[in-house]
Amino acid sequence: MSDEEKSGRTSSRRFPILLQITVAIASAGLLILGYPPFGFWPCVLLAWAGFFVIVFHASPRSSTYLGLALGLVAYGGSLQWLRSIFEAAAVPLYGILSLFVALPALVACLLSRRVASPWFKAFLAATLFAAFEFFRCELFFLEFPWISAGSALGPNWLTPVIGVYGCSFLIFTAAACLVIRETRAVGIGLAVVLLGLYLFPMPVVAPDAPEAITVAVVQGEELNFDEYVELSRKTLGQSPKLIVWPEYALPYDVRQQEPQQVEELRQLAESHDTIFVLGTKTKEGDGEREWRNTALTIGKNGVLGEYYKNHTVHFFNDGIAGTNADPVSTPIGLIGAEVCFDCDYEDITRELVRKGAEVIVAPTFDARHWKETQHKQHAVFFQLRAAENRRWLICAASSGYSRIIDPHGRIHQSLPFASVDAIVGKVVPQTGRTFYNWAGWLVPWGVMLAALVLSALAALRSQP
């Protein structure tokens, strides 16, 4: 019998399989509580600490299977709204997501047995789980950034420094250190810091600077052009300099099919000294998929600019993906427009701000029948993008949550779920870049490199 088999059997005797299953199920339940609609973030830290007990003390086979089980229960419980969209096809999607728990669990369990240093074990596990999470969220062909450890923590003091994935790494590090006796003091210290970030959020930014501008946000699902105009007119008495409509507000190529509507908006913009940003389409051929999901900016001189959605939604006909992200020059400054799913990922907002965008606007479509939990989970991403890059962000969503978000990721105004209405608020155009925007976005890439290096070193060592 090999040393690894002996070690596995010894671990199993010390950690009975029934207890392993109980810990995995409890960890999955805690993860569900950590995300909206519950949103109690400390549960996420406890969940991963519980699962690392399995990784460090169970067999590789148990770690893998229980990682799959944890993923299926946690993702199935947190993302139950996927079933209303994909029905039975949601089950294999949960399975794919679960692989990104099972695979790092397997690798961490196997390799941690080959090293004696408790610090090496803790950081090996933390970097592996953080690396697999980042790969799943941003690099995998089915890239899906929902339900990450860092997104549960939400916008905090470290978000503009290391971003959401940097926070994920700290959470995994704290969890891993907590369950190893020799590293527990560091784990407790990190946990206290993270809890402090959760309990003491960044202050609300008051939009009281002289350069503040008034903006309006329109919310309504599948209204016609006249209804969107009427909601916009309700706000004109407060002299908004910018009015934002949802994604697909005009679900056709308005410039080709209804040019008189563009002219009506131009005249409205001219007479009230305002700018419209709205969701529409840009046809590029006669085929069913030959079009671009577009955020169109219209001012008193007509069309000022357009942005094509870069991150189109998987499994839907969401048009041809765009490849550029450039701010639009307007009388109120450089506006960075992106569309809905773009804000789920960290690259588009970062690129717009790098190129000088002073305010971010995000026309968004989340169908009402996708359930309110989906809307609550999605809304967090807009707060994270605002905080990472220190920009005011205006989200106009079809059914909610339409919001005006400050540079700390705090919500200033918001419309209720499924309401048809408009809100007016103030934002302050911002310049400058956060450390995250300069270099902090590279943290998860460094973590991936560290995971590869530590794994290689562990694999090359003789078993202690």
Residue pairs with C-beta under 8 A, 6 or more apart in sequence:
3 463
4 113
4 463
7 113
8 59
8 60
8 61
9 59
11 57
11 58
11 59
12 58
12 59
12 62
14 57
15 53
15 54
15 57
15 58
17 62
20 54
20 58
20 62
20 66
21 66
21 69
23 50
23 51
23 53
23 54
24 50
24 51
24 54
24 66
24 67
24 69
24 70
25 69
25 70
25 73
26 50
27 46
27 47
27 48
27 50
27 51
27 70
27 74
28 47
28 69
28 70
28 71
28 73
28 74
28 77
29 47
29 73
29 77
30 43
30 44
30 46
30 47
30 50
31 43
31 44
31 47
31 70
31 74
31 77
31 78
31 147
32 38
32 73
32 74
32 77
32 78
33 40
33 43
34 40
34 41
34 42
34 43
34 44
34 47
34 152
35 44
35 78
35 147
35 152
35 377
36 373
36 376
36 377
36 380
37 372
37 373
37 376
39 152
39 376
41 152
41 153
41 154
41 198
42 195
42 198
44 149
44 152
44 153
44 171
45 171
45 174
45 175
45 191
45 194
47 74
48 129
48 149
48 171
48 172
48 175
48 176
49 174
49 175
49 176
49 178
49 179
49 187
51 66
51 67
51 70
51 101
51 105
51 175
52 125
52 175
52 176
52 178
52 179
53 179
54 62
54 63
54 66
54 105
55 63
55 105
55 108
55 109
55 112
55 125
56 109
56 112
56 121
56 125
56 179
56 180
58 66
58 109
59 109
60 106
60 109
60 110
63 102
63 105
63 106
63 108
63 109
64 102
64 103
64 105
64 106
64 109
65 102
66 105
67 98
67 101
67 102
67 103
67 104
67 105
67 106
68 95
68 98
68 99
68 101
68 102
69 98
70 98
70 101
71 94
71 95
71 97
71 98
71 99
71 100
71 101
71 102
72 94
72 95
72 98
74 101
74 147
75 94
75 97
75 98
75 147
76 94
78 147
78 377
79 90
79 94
79 97
79 146
79 147
79 377
80 371
80 373
81 370
81 371
81 373
81 374
82 90
82 93
82 94
83 90
84 369
84 370
84 371
85 370
86 93
86 315
96 142
97 136
97 144
97 147
100 132
100 133
100 135
100 136
100 140
101 132
103 132
104 125
104 128
104 129
104 131
104 132
107 128
107 455
108 124
108 125
108 128
108 129
111 124
111 455
111 458
111 459
112 121
112 124
112 125
112 458
113 463
114 458
114 459
114 461
114 462
114 463
114 464
115 121
115 124
115 458
115 461
115 464
116 464
118 180
118 181
118 182
118 183
119 182
119 183
120 454
120 458
121 176
121 180
122 173
122 176
122 177
122 180
122 183
122 187
123 173
123 176
123 450
123 454
124 451
124 454
124 455
124 458
125 172
125 176
126 169
126 172
126 173
126 175
126 176
126 177
127 169
127 172
127 447
127 448
127 450
127 451
127 454
128 451
128 454
128 455
129 172
130 149
130 165
130 168
130 169
130 172
130 444
130 447
130 451
131 444
131 447
131 448
131 450
131 451
131 452
133 148
133 149
133 165
133 168
133 172
134 165
134 168
134 444
134 447
134 448
135 448
136 143
136 144
137 143
137 144
137 145
137 148
137 165
137 345
138 145
138 165
138 345
138 346
138 347
138 444
142 314
143 311
143 345
145 151
145 344
145 345
145 381
146 344
146 377
146 378
147 377
148 164
148 165
148 168
149 167
149 168
149 171
149 172
150 163
150 164
150 165
150 166
150 167
150 168
150 171
151 164
151 380
151 381
151 384
153 167
153 171
153 194
153 197
153 198
154 198
154 201
154 380
154 383
154 384
154 409
155 201
155 202
155 383
155 384
155 386
155 387
155 408
155 409
155 410
156 167
156 197
156 198
156 201
156 202
156 387
157 197
157 202
158 166
158 167
158 170
158 197
159 167
159 384
159 387
159 388
159 409
159 436
160 387
160 388
160 389
160 390
160 434
160 435
160 436
160 437
160 440
161 434
161 435
161 436
161 440
162 169
162 170
162 436
162 440
162 443
163 346
163 388
163 436
163 440
163 441
163 443
163 444
164 346
164 384
164 388
165 346
165 443
165 444
165 447
166 436
166 440
166 443
166 444
168 444
169 443
169 444
169 447
170 190
170 193
170 194
171 194
173 187
173 190
174 187
174 190
174 191
174 194
175 187
176 183
176 187
177 183
177 184
177 186
177 187
177 190
178 184
178 187
178 188
178 191
179 187
180 187
201 408
201 410
202 387
202 408
202 409
202 410
203 408
203 410
204 406
204 408
204 410
204 412
205 406
205 407
205 408
205 410
205 428
207 392
207 406
207 412
207 425
207 426
207 427
207 428
208 426
209 428
211 428
211 429
212 426
212 427
212 428
213 241
213 242
213 332
213 426
213 427
213 428
213 429
214 238
214 239
214 240
214 241
214 242
214 424
214 425
214 426
215 240
215 241
215 242
215 243
215 244
215 394
215 404
215 424
215 425
215 426
215 427
216 232
216 235
216 238
216 240
216 242
216 243
216 244
216 422
216 423
216 424
217 243
217 244
217 394
217 395
217 396
217 402
217 403
217 404
217 413
217 415
217 422
217 423
217 424
217 425
218 228
218 231
218 232
218 235
218 243
218 244
218 245
218 246
218 249
218 396
218 402
218 422
219 246
219 396
219 397
219 398
219 399
219 400
219 402
219 415
219 419
219 420
219 421
219 422
219 423
220 227
220 228
220 231
220 246
220 398
220 420
220 421
221 246
221 365
221 367
221 368
221 398
221 399
221 418
221 420
222 248
222 251
222 398
223 231
223 249
223 420
225 250
225 258
225 261
228 245
228 249
228 250
228 278
229 264
229 265
229 268
231 420
231 421
231 422
232 243
232 245
232 268
232 276
232 422
234 422
235 243
235 422
235 424
236 272
236 274
238 424
239 272
239 273
239 274
240 274
240 424
241 273
241 274
241 275
241 331
241 332
242 274
242 275
242 277
242 332
242 335
242 359
242 361
242 394
243 274
243 275
243 276
243 277
244 276
244 277
244 278
244 361
244 363
244 394
244 396
245 276
245 277
245 278
245 279
245 363
245 396
246 278
246 279
246 363
246 364
246 365
246 396
246 397
246 398
246 402
247 279
247 293
247 295
247 339
247 340
247 363
247 364
247 365
247 398
248 279
248 280
248 281
248 293
248 365
248 398
249 278
249 279
249 280
249 363
249 398
250 258
250 261
250 278
250 279
250 280
250 281
251 280
251 281
252 258
252 280
252 281
253 280
253 281
253 282
253 283
253 291
254 261
254 262
254 280
254 281
254 296
255 262
255 280
255 282
255 296
255 303
256 283
262 298
262 302
262 303
265 276
265 278
265 298
266 298
266 299
266 300
266 301
266 302
268 274
268 276
269 275
269 276
269 298
269 299
269 300
270 300
273 300
275 297
275 298
275 299
275 304
275 330
275 331
275 332
275 335
276 296
276 297
276 298
276 299
277 295
277 296
277 297
277 298
277 335
277 337
277 361
277 363
278 295
278 296
278 298
278 363
279 293
279 294
279 295
279 296
279 339
279 363
279 365
280 294
280 296
281 291
281 292
281 293
281 294
281 319
282 291
282 292
282 294
282 306
282 308
283 290
283 291
284 290
284 291
284 292
284 320
285 291
288 317
289 317
289 319
289 320
290 320
291 319
291 320
292 308
292 309
292 319
292 320
292 322
293 308
293 309
293 312
293 318
293 319
293 339
294 306
294 307
294 308
294 309
294 339
295 306
295 307
295 309
295 337
295 338
295 339
295 361
295 363
296 303
296 306
297 303
297 304
297 305
297 306
297 307
297 328
297 330
297 335
297 337
298 304
299 330
299 331
304 328
304 329
304 330
305 326
305 328
305 329
305 330
305 335
305 337
306 328
307 322
307 325
307 326
307 328
307 337
307 338
307 339
308 319
308 320
308 321
308 322
308 323
308 324
309 318
309 319
309 321
309 322
309 338
309 339
309 340
309 341
309 342
310 321
310 322
310 323
310 324
310 325
310 338
310 342
310 347
310 348
311 321
311 341
311 342
311 344
311 345
311 348
312 318
312 319
312 320
312 321
312 341
313 340
313 341
318 341
325 336
325 338
325 348
325 351
325 352
325 355
326 352
326 355
327 334
327 335
327 336
327 337
327 352
327 355
327 356
327 357
327 358
328 334
328 335
328 336
328 337
332 359
332 429
333 358
333 359
333 429
334 355
334 356
334 357
334 358
334 359
335 357
335 358
335 359
335 360
335 361
336 349
336 352
336 353
336 355
336 357
336 358
336 359
336 360
336 361
336 391
337 360
337 361
337 362
337 363
338 348
338 349
338 352
338 360
338 361
338 362
339 362
339 363
339 364
340 362
340 363
340 364
340 365
340 366
342 348
342 349
342 362
343 349
343 362
343 364
343 381
343 382
343 385
343 393
343 395
344 378
344 381
346 385
346 388
346 441
349 360
349 385
349 388
349 389
349 391
349 393
350 388
350 389
350 436
350 437
350 441
352 360
353 360
353 389
353 391
353 433
353 437
354 433
354 437
356 431
357 391
358 391
358 429
358 430
358 431
359 391
359 392
359 393
359 394
359 427
359 429
359 430
360 385
360 386
360 389
360 391
360 392
360 393
360 394
361 393
361 394
361 395
361 396
362 382
362 393
362 394
362 395
362 396
363 396
364 378
364 382
364 395
364 396
364 397
364 398
364 402
365 397
365 398
366 374
366 375
366 378
366 397
366 398
366 399
366 400
367 398
367 399
368 398
368 399
368 418
372 417
372 418
375 397
375 399
375 400
375 401
375 417
376 401
379 395
379 397
379 400
379 401
379 403
382 393
382 395
382 403
382 405
383 393
383 405
383 409
383 410
383 411
384 409
385 391
385 393
386 392
386 393
386 405
386 406
386 407
386 408
386 409
387 407
387 408
387 409
388 434
388 436
388 437
388 441
389 407
389 433
389 434
389 436
389 437
390 407
390 408
390 430
390 432
390 433
390 434
390 437
391 407
391 430
392 404
392 405
392 406
392 407
392 427
392 428
392 429
392 430
393 404
393 405
394 403
394 404
394 405
394 427
395 401
395 402
395 403
395 405
396 402
397 403
399 417
399 418
400 415
400 416
400 417
400 418
400 419
401 414
401 415
401 416
401 417
402 414
402 415
402 423
403 411
403 412
403 413
403 414
403 415
404 411
404 412
404 413
404 414
404 423
404 425
404 427
405 411
405 412
406 412
407 430
412 425
413 423
413 424
413 425
414 423
415 421
415 422
415 423
434 440
